[in-house]
Amino acid sequence: MATITETFTLNNGLKMPKVGFGTWQTRPGKETYDAVSNALKAGYRFIDTAKAYRNEKSVGEALHDADVAREDVFVQTKLPAETKSYDGTMADFDSSLAALDLDYVDSYIIHAPWPWAQMGSNHDAENREVWRAMQDIYKSGRAKSVGVSNFNSADLENLLTWDGLTVTPAVDQIQYYVGHTQATIVRTAKANQIVVQAYSPLATGGLLANADLAKLAAKYQVSVPQLALRFIIQNGVAPLPKARAMAHVEANAQLDFEIDDQDMATMNAMVDRDSYHPVGD
């Protein structure tokens, strides 16, 4: 079995492929349609989108036109970060399902713990109200799992310690890459059987010029992106690379090699002190 179709088991027993295909900054229409179509042809079985990306309709069209059974693709979308009410959550979920033209999604997650214009502000009470809606969506069967994104440890604990909690978040999607592995969040997630997903797994291209990674990649006869994605998988985290050109889509799927323990330790010790991060460790 290829690495991209191997799975992590979520805390409700659902299987999620170890590698997802991201569609952030992919324009709606032909660009998204072609990217998702190429990903499915290359063997990806996990497609990630969001209402905020404005490309759910194009993702849905690519899924419907693909020669792949619906039940064989793990589809994830996101509640807009600005939505912080029960009714708003229900309405946004309905609109996402309609845009995708699907009966259900495999994962529905809160895009952020705060509206983007108020990054870092506290919305603990509102997030519990949103989570009440997420639990109802999950119980309806229209989302096979529910989770969060950009939640730090305190944001997670706000839900985990709530007396209204009946469904534990299945995933937390955070920025995660070599040099920025957010150990505190990952510890909190793993202690609660929450699988971490990694967006910007190549630091939005920032890793490509890293000479130390280039040297390691040469040792394994792989590219820096392949090395960086494999590193994430071996840390028990699911990367979500995005690409448009078929060559890059296919290359990012070639992850069937093993980084040795010493090199993993070296990579885990790397620290990126320069990049901007929306969520702190």
N, C-alpha and C positions, 0 to 999 in steps of 0.2 A: 504494500500500500504506500502511495506517495505521501510525504509529510503533510502536504496541504489538505489531504482528505482524512488524515488521522484526526482524532477528536480529543477534546477535553470534556469531562463529564461535569455538567453544572450541578448545583446543589439540590435541584429538583429531579435529577436523573437524566435530563435532556442532554443529548450529545451535540457539541458545537465544534465545527472544524477548527484545527489549530491555527489556520491562516485565513484571514478575511480579506476581501477586496474593498478598499476604501474609495469613496466617490466625492470626498470633500474637494471643493474648488473645481469640480468637473461640471461644465456648463450643461444645462438641460438641453434636450434635443439630441441631435446626432452625436455630439461628443460623448454624452453619457451613455446613449444607446450602444454606440460602438465599443466603448470601454468595457461595459458590463458584458456585452456579447463576446468580446475577445476573452475576458476573464473566464467566462463559463466554458468557452472552447478550450482554454488552456488548463482546465481542470479545477478551477476554484469552485467551491460549493458553499461559500459564505460571502454574502454581499451586504455591505454596510452603507446606509444612506441616512438622511435626516430631513425633516420638513424644512429646516432652515437652509438646506442646500438647494431647494427648489427644483430638485431633479427626480423626485419620487416617481412621477408619471413616466419618465424616460426609463428609469430602472425597471418599473413594472412592465413596460412594453418589451424591453429586452428579455426579461424573464419569461414572458408569455410566448415570445417568438423562438426561444431557445429549444434545442432538442434535448432538454433535461426535464425530468419529472419535478413538479413543484415540491413534492415531499423530500426530494434529494438536495434541495437548496435551503440553507439557513439564511433567512432574510431578517435584517435588523434595521429599524429606523428609530428616530428620536423625537421626543417631545420638546418643542422649543423652550429654550432657557427662560424666556420671558413669561411663560405660562406657569402661574403659581396658585391655581385654584382647582378644586375638584371638577367643577363644570367645564372649565377651560380645558382641563386634561382630557376629559371624555370627548369633547368636541374636536380637539386637535387629533386625537387618536382616530376618530371616525374619518376625519378628512385625509389622514395619511393612508388609512386602509383603502379608501376610495381612490386616491391618487395612484396607489400601487395596483389597484384592481385585484386585490387578494382577499380571500376569506379570513386569513389570519397571518400574523407575522410570527417568526420564531423568537424574536426578542424585541421588546419595546423599552427604551431607556430614557431617563431624564437627561437632557443635553448638558445641563450645568446646575449647580446649586443656587445660582444667582443669575438674574438677567445680565446679559453681556455688558450693558451700559452701566451696571452697578457691580462689576467684578469685585469679589471679596466681601461684599456686604452680607449681613446675616439674614437668612430666610428660613430658619429652622422650623418655625411654626407652619409656614406655607408649604415647606417640603414634606412635612408630615401629612398635610391635607392632600397634596399631590399624590403622595404614596398611598393614601386611602383609595384614590381613584385607580392607581396602578394595580393595586391588589384586586380591585373589582374587575378590571380589564383582564387580569390573569385568570381570575376565577370564571370569567365568561368563556374562556377557551380561545379568545381571539388573539391572544398573545401567549405563546407557549412558555415564555419566561419574561421577567421584567427586571430591570436593573437601572444603573445610574452611569453618569459620565462626569468627569472632572470633579468628583467628590473626594475631598481629602479625608483624613481619619476622623476629624471632628464631625464632618458632614455625615459620614457613614454611621458613627456612633449615635448621632441624633435620631436616625431611623432605627438602629438596632436596639436602642434602649427604650423606644416608644412602646407604651402598653397597648397601642393599637396595632402593633406589628403582627401580622399573620403569615406574611410571605417575605422571606429574606431576599434582598437583592441578589440576583444570580451573577451579575458582572459589574465591574467598574471600569469604564474605558478612560484611560488617562494618557497624557503624553509620556512616552517611555522609550528610551533608546540608549545605546551605549554611551555612558557618561552621565545619564540622567535617568536613574532607575527608581527614584522615589520610594526608598526602602520603607519608610514609615507607613505610607499608604498601603504598600504591598503586604506588609506584616499584618495590618488590620484586616485587609481583605482576606488573606489566606487563613487567618485565625477564625474567620467566619464562613469559610468555604465559598468565598466570592472569587470568581475567576477574573483576573485582570486582563484587559485588552489594551494593546498599545497603539495609539494613533501617533502619527509623525514618527514612525519607527526608524526613519533615516534622517531624523532631525530636519525635515523638509529639505533634504539634500545637503545639509551641513556636514554630514559624515563623509561625503564622497572625496573630500580633499584631505582626509586624515591620514597622514603618512604611516602612523603606527598600525592602523587598521589595514592599510594597503599591504603592508609587510606580512601581516597575519593572513590576509586573504590569499596572497601569493603562495603561502605555505600549503594552503588547502586547495589551491588551484581553482578558486572561486572569485567572484567579484566582491567588492566591499559591501554592496547592498545584500548580497546573498549571505555573507558572513554576519552582517548586522541582524538580519532577520532570523538566522539560525540561532544566534546568541539569545535572542528574545524567547524563542521557543524552548531552548534548553533551560531557561530560567522559569519555565512553567507559565509563560505569558503568551497571549495570542496577538501577533502583529497584524496590522491592517495596512499593508502597503497599497499605494495607489499608483497607477500608471495608465498611459493612454496608448502609446505605441505597442503593438503586439509583441515586439522583441523584448521590451521591458516587462510586459505582463508575463510572458513565458519565462524569462530569466528569474523573476522574483518567485516563481513557483518551483524552481530547481533547488530544493533545500535538503536533499537526501544525503547529507554527510554529517559527521559528528565532530564538534570542536572538543579537544581534549581538556581535561580538568585544569591543567596549568594555564592554558590560554583563556579558559573561561574566567579563572581567577584574575588574570591580567586585565581582561575586558571589564570585569565587574569592579575593578579598582579605578578605572578611568573616571575622570570627573570633567564635565563640561561646565566651565565657569562663565562662559560668554553669552550663551543664548538666553532669550527671554522665555519664561515659562508661565503660562496662565494659572497654574496650580502649584503651590509650593509643597515641599515634602514635609 
